Amino acid sequence: MFNKQNSDNDHKIRVGITHGDFNGINYEVIIKTLMEPHILDICTPILYGSSKIASYYRKMLNVNDFNFNLIKKAEFAVAKRANIVNVTEHEIKIDTGESTEIAGQLAYTALEMAVDDLKHGMIDLVVTAPINKHNIQSADFKFKGHTEYFAERFNSHDYIMMMASDKFRIGFATGHIPLKDVAKVLTIDSLVKKLISFNNSLIRDFGIIRPRIALLSVNPHNGDSGVIGREETDILIPAIQKAANEKLLCFGPYPSDGFFATLQYRKFDGVMAMYHDQGMIPFKLLSFENGINFTAGLPIIRTSPAHGIAYEIAGKNEANPEPFRYSLFTAIDIFNNRVSYDKMNSNPLKYRNAPETYNESEDIKVPFDNTTD
């Protein structure tokens, strides 16, 4: 999965890492990831956190052969070392497995520092450890999650929340909104914009030449020709047709239960879910161990592991670092893919068109779900 090439052999990718909620499993998975020697061969990690908190978790994990290199600013990061920038100089009370006000405050401080460094080119990308969406709320942070925060900070209106793994990639037509509002906010134009952003990301960020995208239906059984609902007829099908006019390869809509039960997702490069749980449930069932959250459509690269802060196992040395490790590797892969794509398209006459890998006559169908339940 990980592509070792870099845009500049003399410059290791500088990976910013925000510590998120320090009372959860974040420091455990970060330390377990960064203590692997080969990580430092492919990037220079810079953690926005607390050296004192890191020391607490190193002792808790009984890790004696790893430590952070403390620096004042990201620009002073040392290659071949795991670096840390303190987001506070104060003594911090650690309440493992508990939600505290100070944990939310310092999670926000880490985000702000990392974003400022991203904007000034001090780091190349950022991997965000999970936050508690309740204790981070303040007069300065009034967002439903990382996705909305980064979209505003980088003035992006055509962003899309995406989950990715080695099994499949899924985008979301709507984000963190109540289920009762999904049908209200879905429009033909908004869905087409999401599809275009999704398609562009699959091409530039994931290196897929002609992405095939499946749309999931809003209503059970695809609306049963309007008996259950008309969103498929009035919104989704016109959006697919409009996307086709933009040269996108979109198919559907498909009832999600039959779509995943018959493994039809394997035929597509991307799947567009209409709402949060419709996509998250199958994704986490299939890809929890290496699933990542990626905000597509931003000028910068931000990934995060698919799991949460996991208070219930915090401090028990039970957390699996694989999702965080995969988030870091995927962010680096996306960085390299963007460099390659932009170089190839900076002078189109210099490169031949890549061969088509998609046969448009290929029959991509999902059996219509007309079962009763």
C-alpha positions in Angstrom: 0.0 0.0 0.0 2.7 2.5 1.0 4.6 4.0 -1.9 8.1 5.0 -0.8 8.9 7.5 -3.6 9.0 11.1 -2.6 8.8 14.4 -4.5 12.3 15.3 -3.3 14.9 12.8 -2.3 16.5 15.3 0.0 13.2 16.2 1.8 11.4 13.7 4.0 7.7 14.5 4.2 7.0 16.4 7.4 4.0 14.8 9.1 2.1 16.9 11.6 0.2 14.9 14.2 -2.4 16.5 16.5 -2.8 14.7 19.9 -6.6 15.0 20.1 -8.1 14.0 23.5 -5.2 13.0 25.7 -7.4 11.0 28.1 -8.2 8.4 25.4 -6.0 6.0 23.5 -4.3 8.6 21.3 -0.9 8.8 22.9 -0.8 5.0 23.1 -1.4 4.5 19.4 0.9 7.4 18.4 3.8 6.1 20.5 3.3 2.5 19.3 3.4 3.8 15.7 6.3 6.1 16.0 8.5 3.8 18.0 8.9 1.6 14.9 12.2 2.5 13.4 11.2 2.2 9.7 8.6 5.1 10.2 11.5 7.5 10.6 13.0 6.3 7.2 10.0 7.6 5.3 8.9 10.8 7.2 9.7 13.3 9.9 6.9 13.2 12.4 6.0 16.2 14.5 3.5 15.8 17.3 1.5 18.8 18.6 1.0 17.7 22.1 2.7 17.7 25.5 6.1 16.1 26.4 4.9 15.6 29.9 1.7 13.8 28.8 3.9 11.7 26.4 6.2 10.8 29.3 3.2 9.7 31.4 2.0 7.3 28.6 5.5 6.0 27.9 5.8 4.9 31.5 2.3 3.5 31.4 3.3 1.4 28.3 6.6 0.5 29.9 8.4 1.9 26.8 12.1 2.6 27.7 13.7 2.7 24.2 11.7 5.5 22.7 11.4 9.3 23.4 10.4 12.4 21.7 12.7 15.2 20.6 11.3 18.4 22.1 11.3 21.4 19.8 9.9 24.9 20.1 8.6 25.1 16.5 8.0 22.6 13.7 10.7 24.3 11.6 13.3 22.9 14.0 12.2 19.3 13.5 15.0 16.8 13.3 15.0 14.0 10.7 15.3 10.5 12.1 13.6 11.6 15.3 10.0 11.7 16.5 9.6 15.4 17.3 7.1 17.1 19.7 6.0 20.7 20.0 4.4 21.5 23.3 1.0 23.0 23.1 1.2 24.0 26.7 4.0 24.4 29.3 1.7 23.9 32.3 1.3 20.8 34.4 -1.7 18.9 33.1 -3.9 16.5 35.1 -4.4 13.3 33.2 -7.7 11.5 33.9 -7.4 8.4 31.7 -10.7 7.3 30.3 -12.5 10.5 31.4 -13.8 13.5 29.5 -12.3 16.8 30.9 -12.5 20.4 29.9 -8.7 20.8 29.7 -8.4 17.8 27.3 -10.9 19.6 25.0 -9.0 22.9 25.2 -5.6 21.3 24.4 -7.1 19.3 21.6 -8.2 22.6 20.0 -4.9 24.3 20.7 -3.1 21.4 18.9 -5.4 21.8 15.9 -4.8 25.5 15.6 -1.1 25.2 15.9 -1.0 22.5 13.2 -3.2 24.4 10.8 -1.0 27.5 11.2 2.1 25.5 10.4 0.3 23.9 7.4 -0.6 27.3 6.0 3.0 28.5 6.4 4.6 25.3 4.9 6.2 24.2 8.1 4.6 20.7 7.7 3.4 18.9 4.6 0.2 17.2 5.9 -1.6 16.4 9.1 -2.8 13.3 10.8 -5.4 14.1 13.4 -5.9 11.8 16.5 -9.6 11.6 17.5 -11.2 14.4 19.5 -14.2 14.4 21.9 -16.7 16.4 19.9 -18.4 17.5 23.2 -15.5 18.7 25.4 -13.7 20.5 22.5 -16.7 22.8 21.9 -16.0 26.5 22.8 -16.5 30.0 21.6 -13.6 29.3 19.1 -14.6 25.7 18.1 -18.2 25.3 17.1 -17.9 22.5 14.6 -19.5 19.1 14.4 -16.1 17.5 13.7 -12.7 17.7 12.1 -14.2 17.7 8.6 -16.1 20.9 9.0 -13.3 22.5 10.9 -10.7 22.0 8.2 -13.2 23.0 5.5 -13.7 26.4 7.1 -10.1 26.9 8.0 -9.1 26.3 4.3 -12.2 28.1 2.9 -13.3 24.9 1.0 -16.9 24.6 -0.1 -16.6 21.5 -2.3 -15.2 19.2 0.3 -16.4 15.7 1.0 -15.9 13.4 4.0 -14.4 10.1 2.8 -13.6 6.8 4.5 -10.9 4.7 2.8 -9.3 1.4 3.4 -7.6 -1.3 1.3 -11.1 -2.8 0.6 -13.0 0.2 -0.7 -13.6 4.0 -0.4 -16.8 5.6 0.5 -17.9 9.2 0.3 -20.8 11.0 2.0 -23.4 13.1 0.2 -24.3 14.6 3.6 -22.2 14.9 6.8 -22.9 15.2 10.5 -26.5 16.1 10.3 -29.6 14.5 11.9 -31.2 11.7 9.9 -34.5 13.6 9.7 -32.7 16.4 7.7 -31.0 14.2 5.1 -33.8 14.3 2.5 -34.2 18.1 3.1 -30.6 19.0 2.2 -30.2 16.6 -0.7 -30.5 18.3 -4.1 -29.5 17.4 -7.6 -26.8 20.2 -7.7 -25.4 19.5 -4.2 -25.1 15.8 -5.0 -23.4 16.4 -8.4 -20.9 18.7 -6.6 -20.1 16.0 -4.1 -19.7 13.5 -6.9 -17.3 15.7 -8.8 -15.2 16.3 -5.7 -15.3 12.5 -4.9 -14.3 11.7 -8.5 -11.5 14.3 -8.5 -10.1 12.9 -5.3 -10.1 9.3 -6.5 -8.1 10.5 -9.5 -5.6 12.8 -8.0 -5.3 11.5 -4.4 -5.7 7.7 -5.0 -4.3 7.4 -8.6 -7.4 5.9 -10.2 -7.6 6.8 -13.9 -11.3 6.4 -14.6 -13.2 6.0 -11.3 -16.4 4.0 -11.2 -18.7 5.4 -8.5 -21.9 3.7 -7.1 -24.6 5.7 -5.5 -26.6 4.2 -2.7 -30.3 4.9 -2.4 -32.0 7.0 0.3 -35.0 4.9 0.9 -35.4 1.1 1.5 -35.7 -1.0 -1.6 -34.8 2.0 -3.8 -38.0 3.7 -2.9 -40.1 0.9 -4.5 -40.9 3.1 -7.5 -42.1 5.9 -5.3 -44.2 3.8 -2.9 -41.7 4.4 0.0 -40.1 7.6 -1.3 -39.3 9.7 -4.4 -35.7 10.8 -3.6 -34.3 8.2 -6.0 -36.6 9.3 -8.9 -36.5 13.0 -8.2 -32.9 13.6 -7.1 -30.5 10.6 -7.4 -31.3 9.5 -11.0 -31.2 13.1 -12.4 -27.9 13.7 -10.5 -26.4 10.5 -12.0 -27.5 11.7 -15.5 -26.1 15.2 -14.9 -22.8 13.7 -13.6 -22.6 11.6 -16.8 -22.7 14.9 -18.8 -19.6 15.9 -16.8 -17.9 12.6 -18.0 -18.2 10.9 -14.6 -18.9 7.2 -14.5 -21.7 7.0 -11.9 -24.1 4.1 -11.5 -27.2 3.4 -9.3 -28.9 4.1 -7.2 -28.5 0.8 -5.3 -30.3 -0.4 -2.1 -27.4 -0.5 0.4 -28.4 -3.8 2.1 -28.3 -5.9 -1.1 -25.3 -3.9 -2.5 -23.1 -4.9 0.4 -24.6 -8.3 1.1 -23.8 -9.4 -2.5 -20.3 -7.8 -2.4 -21.1 -5.6 -5.3 -19.0 -2.8 -3.8 -15.9 -4.7 -5.0 -16.9 -3.7 -8.6 -16.5 0.0 -7.9 -13.6 2.4 -7.1 -15.9 4.5 -4.8 -19.3 4.3 -3.2 -21.4 7.4 -2.4 -23.5 7.0 0.7 -26.4 9.4 1.2 -26.0 9.8 5.0 -23.6 9.1 7.8 -24.6 5.7 9.2 -25.5 4.2 5.8 -21.8 4.4 4.9 -20.2 4.1 8.3 -21.8 0.8 9.4 -20.6 -1.3 6.4 -17.3 0.5 6.3 -16.4 -0.1 9.9 -17.6 -3.7 9.7 -15.3 -4.4 6.8 -12.4 -2.0 7.5 -12.3 -1.2 11.2 -8.7 -2.4 11.6 -7.2 -0.2 8.9 -10.0 2.3 8.0 -9.2 6.0 7.8 -11.1 9.3 7.6 -10.0 11.6 4.8 -11.3 15.0 4.0 -11.3 15.3 0.2 -11.5 18.5 -1.7 -9.1 20.4 0.5 -5.9 22.1 -0.7 -4.1 20.3 2.1 -4.0 16.6 3.2 -5.7 15.5 6.5 -6.3 11.9 7.5 -7.5 10.4 10.8 -8.1 6.8 12.1 -11.6 5.6 11.8 -11.9 4.7 15.5 -12.8 7.2 18.3 -11.1 8.1 21.6 -12.0 4.8 23.2 -12.1 5.9 26.8 -13.2 2.3 27.8 -9.7 0.9 27.0 -7.6 4.0 27.7 -4.6 3.3 29.9 -4.9 -0.5 29.6 -2.3 -1.0 26.8 -4.9 -2.7 24.7 -5.2 -0.2 21.8 -4.3 -1.4 18.3 -2.1 1.1 16.5 -2.8 -0.3 13.0 -5.6 2.3 12.1 -3.4 5.2 13.2 -0.4 3.7 11.3 -2.6 3.2 8.2 -3.7 6.9 8.5 -0.1 8.0 8.5 0.9 5.8 5.5 -2.2 6.8 3.5 -1.6 10.5 4.1 2.0 10.1 2.7 0.7 8.1 -0.2 -1.8 10.8 -1.0 1.0 13.4 -0.8 3.1 11.4 -3.3 0.1 10.8 -5.6 -0.7 14.6 -5.7 3.0 15.4 -6.5 3.0 12.8 -9.4 -0.4 13.9 -10.7 0.4 17.6 -10.7 3.7 17.0 -12.3 2.1 14.9 -15.0 -0.6 17.5 -15.7 1.6 20.6 -15.5 2.6 20.0 -19.1 0.1 17.7 -20.7 1.9 17.6 -24.1 4.9 16.0 -22.4 2.9 12.9 -21.4 0.8 10.5 -23.4 -2.6 9.8 -22.1 -2.8 6.9 -19.8 -4.5 3.9 -21.3 -8.2 3.4 -20.5 -8.8 0.7 -18.0 -12.5 0.8 -18.1 -14.7 -0.9 -20.6 -17.9 1.2 -20.8 -19.8 -1.8 -22.1 -19.1 -3.7 -18.9 -22.3 -4.6 -17.2 -22.3 -3.3 -13.6 -25.5 -4.1 -12.0 -26.8 -4.9 -8.6 -29.8 -7.2 -8.3 -32.8 -5.0 -7.5 -33.8 -5.6 -3.9 -37.5 -6.4 -3.9 -37.4 -8.5 -0.8 -39.9 -7.9 1.9 -38.9 -7.3 5.5 
